[in-house]
Structure formats: structure tokens, C-alpha cells
Amino acid sequence: MSQTDGLEDAAILMMSLGEAEASEVFKHLSPKEVQKLGEAIAKTKTITRERVIEVVDKFTGIAAAQSLLVSNSGDYVRSVLRRALGDDKAALLIDRILQGGDVSGIESLKWMEPASVAELLRNEHPQIIAAILVHLDFDQAADILKFFNERQRNEVMLRVATMEGIQPSALKDLNEVLFKVLAGGDKMRKSSLGGVKTAAEMINLMGTAIEGTVIESIRNHDADLAQKIMDKMFVFDDVIKLDDKSIQTVLKEVSSDVLIVALKGAQPELKEKFLSNMSTRAAESLREDLESRGPMRLSEVEAQQKEILKTVRRLADEGVIVIGGGADDAMV
């Protein structure tokens, strides 16, 4: 089942619950989940009775098959999160859940517009800003950094890249009105946040204009560190390195509207990579759409390329496709 089908099923289920019950469910979702599910509900117009029954029966079957009784809840959480999110993302959540870390103040920032968050953080020390941004989703952190001036942005990214971990007490200097302190004492193991990979993910989503200045600034400070970050980065042009099966998997997850805009600014070789992995009819239709589209703003093109990159990274995190790799990471 595709992500789109899952969202449609979720939207139908929420609508069948009624306003009161649905609102309780929304309280347990992340900002992005609320946005996606809300958009799916808004797009859902006419639903047949049979379709509603199908969704409810499916949900009932899944719920009935789940057991809430596990012998070791800690192991269960670790296992479920790793299977769902991959080792890297799961590690961040496991640290927070099992260690009792409280990041409620920072979590509240996820509901705010990037410009508003940037304004709140503008006068904080770069180390404090870095400590906050590594708790946010990569794309939100990248959008926030776009609102900083070049010097401040580069200083923050240098600290993100060199960060080896965060002690819960590290955020105590923040304004108490805006953020709560991470719970726990010195005995708590530091969370494995920040580092080269985190910096690469953020820079990936900043856009080409900003990306170059950030990397150059880090290179001036530490050339080896800059190279390590670049080795971890995966930009839109790198999609051409995916094998045909992976491209086909990505195409199933990306809408034609997003693909048309993203490919408008792509290299010819990358366009052909996508077209060659589509059916003849679909490829012809896409070619016609690309030719009929007039000039587009670079920001619009990069925004849709970013959406495809997020899909590629999600599929990679889920183990569905493989990205990157090199001489010592060959497929066997």
C-alpha cells in the first residue's frame, strides 16, 4: 500500500469517528502528521458506504491483531522504532523516551513558522541555536537557518557539524518563557544528536545558493570536516546514481505534479533517468507537460526537488532503496 493510499484510509477513518473522537486522535500526532492528514481530509469529497466499511474493517482487523502485552516494554520500543524509522532516527527518539528526556519546549517549536522560530533564536549563542535545531526535523531546521544572515548561519552549522552529543543541562541558558529544560541530571547519558550527518541533512535542504557559502565557511575552518559533510550529502542531481528499481520505487511515491516541476530544472541526463523508468504513455505525457510549462521560479523548482529528496531519504531510512555508497560500500 502506498503512502497516498494510507493517508486516504486514515482520512476516511477520522471522518467516520466524528469530531470529538477525531480531535482526541489529532492530539497524539506530530505537526507534520496533522498537516498531511488534514490535507487528506480536505481533499476527500464523496465516499461510498462500501469504501467506509472497507476502511473500518481493515482498521478493526489491524487493531485486533495487535497485542499490548509485551514482556519488556523498553526492548519493544527499541525494536518497533528501529523497524519503523531506521537506526539513526530511532536512536534519537529512544534516547528521549527511555531516558525520560523532556523536550516539550523544543517540541512546541515544530508548530511554529520557520521565520518565527528564527526570530526567537536570532539573539541566542550559535551553540544554543545548534543544540535546538538538532532536535527539529531536518527540513524545518534548514528553513529556519535560511532566515539567519550568512555569518550566523555558518557559525551555527559549524557547531552542528562538530557536535558530539548534548547533555540535558546544555539548554538551561535558554529563556524559560520560551523553552523548558531537558529533564534529568548529570548521570543521564548524553543524546547522540548533531554531528556530520545531521549537518549534511540540514545543508541538503537549504538550497543551492546557501549551500555553497555554508560549505565554504566550514572548509575555511576545517577542510577535512567540510569534505566529510559533502560525502554525506545527497542532492537532487545525485538521484541519477540510483538504480532503475529504486527510481521506479520513488516514482510510485511522487505525484506527477511534483515531478514535472522538479524536473523542469534538472539536467537532461536526470530527466531521461526518470523517463526511461516510466511506461511509454506516462513518459510521453510527462515530456509534453515539461515542454508546455513556461519558465518557473527557481525557488518553486527547488521546493519540489526537496520534496522528492525527502521521499528518497524516507525510502532509504526504511531500507526500501539504497543511496550513496562508494568504493568501500559496494553492492554484493
N, C-alpha and C positions, 0 to 999 in steps of 0.2 A: 504493500500500500504506500502510495506516495505521500509526501508531506501535505500536499494540497488536499488529497482525499481525507487525511486525518483531521485537518483543520475543519473541513466541511462537516465531518461526522461530529466533531466537538461542538461546532456552532449549532447544529441541529439538536444535539443533546441538551445544550444550555437553554435553547429556546423552549424545549419541551419541559424543562424543570419549573419554569415560572420565575418571575422577577426576584422574589425573596430568596429562593434557594440558589438561583444563579449568582446573585450578589455575594453569597457566602463562599461560593467556589472561587469567584474572582479575587477574594481577599487572600487566597493562597497562591496566586500566580505572580510571576515576575512582571515588571513593566512591559517587557517585550512580548511576553505571552498574552498579557491583557490587550496590547495593541493589535497583535495578529488575530487573536480570537474575536476582538471587537470588530475588526475589519471584515472578517469572515461572516460574522452575524449580519453586518450591514449589507453585505453583498447577497445574502441569502434571501430570495424573494418567495417563490412558490415552492412548497414542499408537499409531496403526495403523502397520504396516510401510510402507504406501504413503505415509503422511504423512512418515515419516522419510526415505524415499528422495527424496521431492519436495524436502524442505529441503536435503538433502545435494547433490542435483543442482543446485539453484538456487545454492548456495554455490560449488560447483565451477565453474559457468558464470561467475559473477561474478569469482572468483579468476583464472580462465584469461584473462579479458578485460582484466585489469589489467596494465599494463606498469610494471616497476620501474626502467626505464631512461629517465631524463629528462636533457635537456641542461643544465639549470640547476636544481639542487635548491632553491636559495633562491626562485627565481620559482615553482617548482612548489608549495612550501609555502605561499607567499603566496596563490597562486591557489586552491588547494584549501581553505584555511582561510576565505578570503573567501566562496567559494561555499557552504561548509557552515555558517558561523556569522554571516555578515554582516560589514560593515566594522568596526564598533565592537568586537565581541568578538574578531574575528580579529586586530585591531591589538594587543590585549593579549598574545595568545599569540605573535604574530610577534616582538614586542619581546623576549620571554623566550627564544624558540627561537633566533632568528638572532643575537642579541647575546650568547648564552651565559649569560644571567642565571640564577642559581641561587636558587630559592625553595623548595628542598626542605624547609626548616624550616617555612615557612608552609604548604606543601602538606600537611604532616603534620597540620595543624590541621583539615583538611577531614574527617578521620576521627573527630574528637572531637565530643562532645555540646556544643551551644552554651553550656550552663551551665558546663561545664568550661573552655572557652576563655575565657569571661567572667571566671572566677575567676583564670585565669593572667594576664590582661591588666589586671585591676582596678586595680593599683597603678602601671601604666605611665603615662607622659605622654600626654595626649589626641592629640598629634601622632603619637606612635609607634603608638598604637592605630589611628588613622585610616590610617596607612601600611600596617598589616597587613590591616585589614578590606577595603581596596580590592582586595586580591589574592584575596579569597574570593568565592564566589558571592553574589549579592545577597541571596537568601533566608536563607543561613546568617549573613551579616553582620547582617541585620535581627534574626534570632533572638538573636544574641549581644548586640546592643545592648539588647534587652528586659530583660536581667539587670543592666544598669547602673542607677544611680539617675538621676533626671531631669537633674540638673545635669551629671553626667559625660557622659551620652548626648548632651545638647545641645552640649556643648563638642566632642565627637568629630565630630558631624555638621557643625558649623560648619567644622571643619578639612577634612573630606571635601569639602564643597562648594567650598571656596576652594583646594583642592589643584590645582596645575597640572602636577604631574609628580613623579616620585620618582627621585632619584639612588640607585644601588645602595648607596652608602655610608650612606644615611639610616637604615638599620636596624641599624647596628653597635652601638647602645646597648642592644639587647635582650639579655636573659640568654642567654649562649651555650649553656647547658644545654638551653634550650627551642627556640631558633631558630638557624639558620645565616645567615651574612652573605651578601647578594646578591653574586655574583661580578662581577669587573670593576673597572676604575679610573675615574678622572675623565673619561677620554676617551670612555667609553661614553655614548651618548645616553640621556637620561632616558626612562623608560617613561611613556606617556601614560595614567596612571591617576588616578582621582579626578575631581573636577570636579562641576558642577551635575547632569549626567545621572546620574552614579554615586550622588550623594546622593539624587536623586529616586527611583531604583530601590530603594535601601535603605529610604527612608521609606515608599514604597508598600507594603512588605511588613511593616511594624511593627504595623499595626492602627490603627484609627481613634482609639482612646483615647490612644495615644502620639503619633501623627502630628501632632495639633493642637499639643501642647506643644512639639514639636521645631521645627515651622514658626514658631510664635510666638517662640521663643527666637532663631531666626535672624533673624526680622523685626526684633526689637529691636536686633540688631547691625547688620543691613544689609537694609533693606526691599526694595531692588532685587534683592538676591540671593535673598531669600525668594520673590519673585514669579517669578524665573527658574526656581527649583526647582519651584514649583507649576505653572508652564507645562509642565514636562517630566513631571510626574506623571500617571499613568493609573490611576485607581482603579476599583473594580468597577462603580460607578454609570456610569462613562464607557463601559462596554461598549455601552450603548444608542446610542452615537454610531456604532457600526459599521454598515456597510450589510448588507442581508439576506444577500448572498452570503457575506460574512465570518462572519456569525452561523452560517450553515449549515456553513461550514468548521470553526468552533470546535466545533459540536455533534458532528461526526464524531470529534473528538479527546477528548471529555469523556464519562465514563461517566455513566449515569443516576443512580447513587447520589450522585456528587459534585454533579451539577446540582440534584438535589432539595434537598439540604442547603443549597447556596449560595443558591438562590432563596427559601428559607424566610425569609431576612431581607432580600430585595430589594424595591425599590419596585415597585408594581403595573405601572407602565409597562415596566419592565425584564423582569418576568415575561412580559408579553404579547409583548415583542420576541422572546423565545426561543420561546414557544408558537406564535406566528404563522409561525415558520420551521421548524416540525415538521409531520410528517404528521398528519392528523386523529386517527388512532388513537393515535399517540405523544403528541400534545398532551392528549388526553382522559385517557390513563393517567397523565401527569405531573400533571395537575390533581387527579386522585383521590389520588395519592401525597402531594401537597402538603397537601391538605385532611385526610388521615388522620394525618399526622405531628403529634404533640403538640409542646408548647414545647421548644425546643432552646437549649443554651447558646450565647451569643454567640461564644465562642471557637471552638466547633465550626463555626458558620456561617462565620466569618471565615477559618478554616483552609481550608475547601473553596472559598470565593471566591478565596483566594490561589492555590489550585491552578489554577482557571480563568484567573486573571490570568497565571500563568506560561505556560499554554498559549497565551494570546493574544499574549504578548510573544515567545514562541518562533516562532509563525507569522509575526509581524511581522518578526522578525530574519531569517527565511528568505525574506521577500519574498512570502509567500503572501497576507497580508492587510495593510491599511494602517490604522494607528491614529493618533490625534492629528490634527495639521494645523490650519489656521486660515485667516485671510483671505489670507495670502501663501503658502498651501500647498494651493491648490485642485486638485481632480482635473480633468484635461482629457482 
